[in-house]
Amino acid sequence: MKESESAFAKSLSGILKNAGYDTVRLESHSTGNGIPDMFVQGRGIDLWIELKNDKVQGIPAQCDYR
């Protein structure tokens, strides 16, 4: 698990960029809930990702983003 959501986003963005995707990280502190954290586009897909960097039941969450 990364030490912060920002570090997690940076790591994920680097992996996705190396795989040929474009990524845009969004910060929306004034609008509250409802806006995902990252937009990913490439290889014929467009998607929004809501990032979480939490422990679930005391176990670090696992993510396979290949």
SULLIN-V736439 format. One line per field, one symbol per residue. burial: I if it has 16 or more other ideal C-beta (glycine too) atoms within 10 Angstrom, else O. Layout:
BEGIN
burial=???
END
This chain:
BEGIN
burial=OOOOOOOIIOOIIOOIOOOOOOIOOOOOOOOOOOOOIIOIOOOOOOOOIOOOIOOOOOOOOOOOOO
END
